[in-house]
Amino acid sequence: MEEAKALTRWNLENLNSRNLVKQANHALQLPLHRSTDRLTAEWSIEAHRKRGDANQILLEFSILDCKMVQSVFQRDLRDIS
């Protein structure tokens, strides 16, 4: 398994697409099954914000959604405290 991971990492590092390499490194550092949806969403928002070809409308909706969910979590935390 470690050999396959090392080979995959080497192949991905030698790709020309910087965005794909960043996504692969992020996935290798913190696999999806070990992260939370919100952390993954925030990382994805930042990654797409840096891209020049990102759909700005979808990016703004994603940011708004993230802020709204965070607001709900904060309100719930305040209510149980």
C-alpha positions as CSV (number, residue, x, y, z in Angstrom):
1,M,0.0,0.0,0.0
2,E,2.8,2.4,0.9
3,E,4.5,1.6,-2.4
4,A,1.3,2.4,-4.4
5,K,0.9,5.7,-2.4
6,A,4.5,6.7,-3.1
7,L,4.2,5.9,-6.8
8,T,0.9,7.8,-7.0
9,R,2.4,10.8,-5.2
10,W,5.4,10.8,-7.6
11,N,3.1,10.7,-10.7
12,L,0.9,13.4,-9.4
13,E,3.9,15.7,-8.5
14,N,5.1,15.4,-12.1
15,L,1.8,16.6,-13.6
16,N,1.8,20.0,-15.3
17,S,-1.5,21.2,-13.7
18,R,-0.7,23.2,-10.6
19,N,-4.3,23.1,-9.4
20,L,-4.6,19.4,-9.8
21,V,-1.3,18.9,-7.9
22,K,-2.6,21.1,-5.0
23,Q,-5.8,19.1,-4.8
24,A,-3.9,15.9,-4.8
25,N,-1.6,17.0,-2.1
26,H,-4.5,18.2,0.0
27,A,-6.2,14.8,-0.5
28,L,-3.1,12.9,0.5
29,Q,-2.5,15.0,3.6
30,L,-6.1,14.8,4.8
31,P,-8.2,12.1,3.1
32,L,-11.8,12.9,2.6
33,H,-13.1,10.2,4.9
34,R,-11.1,11.8,7.8
35,S,-12.2,15.4,7.2
36,T,-15.5,17.2,7.8
37,D,-17.6,18.5,5.0
38,R,-17.2,22.1,6.2
39,L,-13.4,21.9,6.3
40,T,-13.4,20.5,2.8
41,A,-15.8,23.2,1.6
42,E,-13.6,26.0,3.0
43,W,-10.5,24.5,1.5
44,S,-12.2,24.2,-1.9
45,I,-13.5,27.7,-1.7
46,E,-10.0,29.0,-1.2
47,A,-8.6,26.8,-3.9
48,H,-11.2,28.0,-6.4
49,R,-10.8,31.7,-5.3
50,K,-7.2,31.5,-6.5
51,R,-8.2,30.1,-9.9
52,G,-8.6,32.6,-12.7
53,D,-11.3,30.6,-14.5
54,A,-13.6,30.0,-11.5
55,N,-17.3,30.7,-11.8
56,Q,-17.6,33.8,-9.6
57,I,-21.3,33.4,-9.1
58,L,-21.0,29.9,-7.8
59,L,-18.0,31.0,-5.7
60,E,-20.1,33.7,-4.1
61,F,-22.9,31.3,-3.4
62,S,-20.5,28.8,-1.8
63,I,-19.1,31.5,0.4
64,L,-22.6,32.6,1.4
65,D,-23.6,29.0,2.2
66,C,-20.5,28.5,4.3
67,K,-21.2,31.7,6.3
68,M,-24.8,30.8,6.8
69,V,-24.0,27.3,8.1
70,Q,-21.3,28.7,10.4
71,S,-23.9,31.2,11.7
72,V,-26.3,28.3,12.5
73,F,-23.6,26.4,14.3
74,Q,-22.6,29.4,16.3
75,R,-26.3,30.0,17.3
76,D,-26.7,26.4,18.3
77,L,-23.5,26.5,20.4
78,R,-24.7,29.7,22.0
79,D,-28.1,28.1,22.8
80,I,-26.6,25.1,24.5
81,S,-24.1,27.1,26.5
